[in-house]
Structure formats: C-alpha cells, structure tokens
Amino acid sequence: MKAPRSLSWKWDPLQFRMKRHRAHRERGLKRRTTRSPADEQRPRRPQTRAETCNFSRRGLCPAGHADTPPVTVPPWDSPPSSSLDQAEDEEHKLVVRQLALEESGNEGQLARPLYIKSAPDSNAPGEWGRATHLTLSAEEKKQEQDSIESYAINIYVSDKISLHRHIQDQRMNECRTKKFDHRHLPTTSVIIAFYNEAWSTLLRTIHSVLETIPAILLKEIILIDDYSDRGYLKSQLADYISDLNRVRLIRTNKREGLVRARLIGATYATGDVLTFLDCHCECVPGWIEPLLERIGENASTIVCPVIDTIDWNTFEFYMQTDEPMIGGFDWRLTFQWHSVPEVERKRRSSRIDPIRSPTMAGGLFAVSKAYFEYLGTYDMGMDVWGGENLELSFRVWQCGGSLEIHPCSHVGHVFPKKAPYARPNFLQNTVRAAEVWMDSYKQHFYNRNPPAKKENYGDISGRLLLRGRLKCNSFEWYLKNIYPELHVPEDREGWHGAVRSLGINSECLDYNSPEHNPTGAHLSLFGCHGQGGNQYFEYTSHKEIRFNSVTELCAEVTDGQTSIGMRHCPRDGEPKPPSITWEFRKDGTIYHPHSDTCVTTYRTSEGRGDIQMKSCNPADKNQQWKFEW
C-alpha cells in the first residue's frame, strides 16, 4: 500500500463533496442491485439485526439484543427501498445546505455543532465543571457506595449532573481566539468503544461530542458495544440514540477487547480522520479543530488532545492551564508523564504549537484514516487493552511519522478509582511490543520483569513483516532522536537485580512508593520474590544505586538521616549531589561516603526486618549484601 501523500485540504469543496456524494450513492446502488452468475447459484439468506449490520452512510447499525425479536434487514442484493431513497435524498439536501453555508463564508454558521446546549444553570450540580458534594441519607450513601463498587466511579453523583453540563473554557487566550477555516478541514468519525459503561457517563460523552464538533466536520459517532451484559445498554440504549443524528451503534457478538473493538469502528468509519475517545469523557469547546487542522497539514501525524482530569468522586473538571505534560515510559514498559524537555521548548515558535511526545496515553487521539491503515492499524494480536499505546507510539516514530500533543485541544477524562475490570493480557501485549520494536533493548525490560520472559506472546511474524515493509528505523534511532531524555540502563553483569541481605536470610532491598508520589517512601527490607519490579536495582558506573522500574530514581541519604530515601536522578548535564554516591565494596558492604556510614539490617520490636545507616563494620553480617540475578 502506498503511503498517503501529505494532505492539503485546500480543494474546491463544492466539486469535491458533490463528487464524493455521487460516488457513494453509485457504489451503494450497484452493490444492492448487482449479482454475479455465481451469486445467482447461492440461496438468498435473510439477514437479521442480530447477525449482520447493513450500514447506510448515516444510518444506525441494527443492534441485536437478546430481548429484542430479530428484524429482517433487506440483503445487499435487493433493490433499494423507498425509505432508503428518502434517506439518500435527505443526505443530498444536507450536503447542499452545508455547501451553501461554505460558499457564503459565514464562519460562525460553519462552526455550529449539530446540537446546541441549552443555557447554563449555574445552580445545577456540576455546572461549569464544579465539584458536586451531596448531603445523603444512610440509604443514599449505600447507593453511592454500591455505584463506586460497580464502576470504580461515583455514578450516583454522575447521575445528578446534567448530560449537557457546560465546561468553562480556560484554555490559553491564543487558543480561544484562533480562527479556523472550517471549509478546508478534514471530516472526522468519532469512535467510542465501551464495555458495561455507566449510563450517564456514556451519554454525557456522546452529547459532549455532538455539542462541540461543528456539524460540517462530524461525519458520525460510532459506538462499539463490546458485548456488554447490563440491561440498560441493550434496547434502552438503542432506543435513546435512535433519536440522535449521526450516531451509530455496533455490537460485537463476543468480548473483543478495546483494540479489536476500536478496529471494528475504524472499519465502518467514513470520515477522513479517525478520532478515538474513551467512554467517560467531556470535550472542551474548540477541541476538535486543532487536531483536524494539524492532520490536514501533515497526514502522517497522530495528534492527541491535552487530557484534563475529571475527578471520579465529585466530577470536578480540572483543566491544565499551564504547559501540558508529554508521554514517556519506564523500563517495565509502563506509560509515564514527563515535563516538556528544554530542546522541545526551543524548537517550538509559539506556545500553541503542537508538542512532540515520545509516547501517548492511548485513550484519546486523532489520526488520518488513510495513514492509520498504511501504518498497520492496531496489532490484532493484542487483547483487551494495555501496551497498545506504546506499540503504536514506537511504530509511528520509527516508521517515519510523528506523535504530538496539541495544547489547544482539551478533553476531560474520568480516571476511575481502580481498573474497572481485569487486564489478564497486559503482559502479553507488552511483550509483543518489545519483541517487535525494541531490538536488543528489550533485555532491559525483561531484566526488570522476569515473568515476561515466560510469556506466550503469540505469532508476531506479520508485525515483523510490516516493520520491514515500512522500512522502519531501529529502537536505538528512536532513543537517540525521539527520547534522548530517557536514561538507558547499563545493566552491567553482576551489578543489577535484587540486592540480597546476608544478615537476614531471604530478605532483599525493596522500594514501594505511594501511588502518584514516586519519592514518597524509604528503602526497606522485604522477602525476596524474584519478580523484579520493586526489588530491582542497578549499580551504575557513576556510583549510583538506581531504581528505574517505575521512574528514574536514585537512592540517597541526606544530612542527619539514618534512612535511605529516593530522589529523581539528575539528567545529563545536571550537577550530581554527593548524597547519591555509593560504593559497593569488596567486603560486601554498601558504603555511603557523604555520611561515612553503611547500609545495615536490623530487627524491629515487632520482629520485622528493616534497614538503617550505621557506622561501618565489615565483620557485621548485617552489613553484607550481594546482587542476585
């Protein structure tokens, strides 16, 4: 497949759209009326909603339900019905109306979404993105807690908030005042996959899209129901969205997982650009135009919005008003957020220019449909979700594209209290990404995650062929040119792995930090488990004890302290404080020159093993250690 040319969307919109409309209509008529001689020999099997979706350009996918009797749909080879002709005529009228607006040059009209929000009610719960705090009875508190247990989100609060609430636009002034030529922007299909999502969060996402994307740019919203089993997501949902224009529902007949569910949506999308959203989002006005404009300028770019946080408990909308963070990863191949490096700040000429990002979070992004297909879409060997974001990030950069975050595009996302369902295939997905894209650097991942070595990751021959066909760069090129800020471990033989105590049997150094606070704990002692992770350390040639299973941390002892803390390691060129210098001596002691003490094990009053810094005594077994791998 040839690479898509750099897309310049500045053609005559009247000529192009009318031509495209006629082509779609002609293909549909031909497909419905023409049968080959071989087809004539086949029996014509009636199709039902529960079996097949017969899509029209704007129609709702027939959604089968266990509680809904099957309804016969005309097969592809039957003549077009009068209702279908009427739908096509309505489509034609819509195109003509849109083009008339375009020719008038009335940008205010062109920017109008399909649906307009009603006037804001400042007294309504959650309006303008405010936190919602409710005074509840004992019974109501139980209902609230039950909703949190079921969804890992406070759905009791969500249900009290309007599906059409207003969000205050606090983007930079340059973003709010920027003008777009809507006549020359590509169209988009918004794809939302869901599994047992709560009613109010799903519908708020749908309405947020319908009420923020200009009608001239929105081709459709495609909902992919990934085999949900909650009753309200069956006929009730189908009935609800039947009253919404340009919303289509597709149901899978088995659990597919996020990756394959999204691919189903991409298959049926008719927009120039695919925009993927999670099913619990709220869009800030003006979010889509920056993404579409950027893809119109460079079709080989994946563009992400800034992901704002919607509190899972109060639904307060926290908009990032300062510089966005960019995506990275650690050597366990876990996604991480980082500040924008200085070299990227200098490259950009304006603070509203897109920001290059080594990786993306994966839930929210836009990509040219043609480029997505050229690039190989998602890896179909990945299940559920997890790891697909890094795999696609590596692929787009290594294969000649780019990945950016646009500071003028903001979408809020509810981050659940915990994962709402298990991800049993997360490790398998991650191993597939490592095996296909990381070359010899995958060994650093395996060192920090020993169980991954035994993971059955399936057949990757097709993905390796894709890498060769696209003439992709090496992972070394990626680290050097795209992510030079990432420290590459040395992993010198004998100087990485678990640090085992010789004084207290079967105990190892362990670091377990609080969530969202990587430096918020002290080094401790815990039973050796051989799984890497929080017991994997590296002693570098610069005499640092590095813990880089989650983020790049260095062990340190500050003045007057007997405990060992963690701090972010200095980047290249930054001064190195003496508090992070260590010596592994031949007598087995771990010596800290700045405090002139050694790491020592001891028993607490409860009998638990722990560590502290004490004066060095090489004869003391409690001060002797060894790396074990």
Protein Blocks (a to p, Z undefined) as FASTA:
>chain_A
ZZdddddfbbcfklmmmmmmmmmmmmmmmmmmpccfklmmpccddddfklpccddfkbcc
ddddfklccdddddfkbccdfklmmmmmmmmmmmmmmmmmmmnopaklmmpcfbdcdddd
fkbghighiacdddddfklmmmmmmmmmmnopafklmmmpcfkbccddfbdfklmmpccd
fklgccdddddddehiafklmmmmmmmmmmmgcfklmnbdcdddehiabfklmmmmmmmm
mmpghiacdddfbdebjmlmmmmmmmmpcbfbdcdddfbdcddehklmmmmmmmmmmmkb
ccddddddddfklopacddfbdcddddddfkopacdddddfklmmmpmbfkbccddfbdf
hlaccddfklmmmnopaafkbghiehjlmmmmmmmmmnopacdddfkbccdddddfbdfb
dcfklmmmmmmmmmmmnmmmlmmmmmmmmmlmmpcebjaklmmmmmmmnopacfklmmmm
mmmmbccdfkighiacjdddfkbghiacdddddehilklcccdddddehlgmjlbccddf
kopacdfklbccdddddehiabdcddddddehiacdfklgccddfkopacdfklopacdd
dddfkopacdddddddfklmklgccddZZ
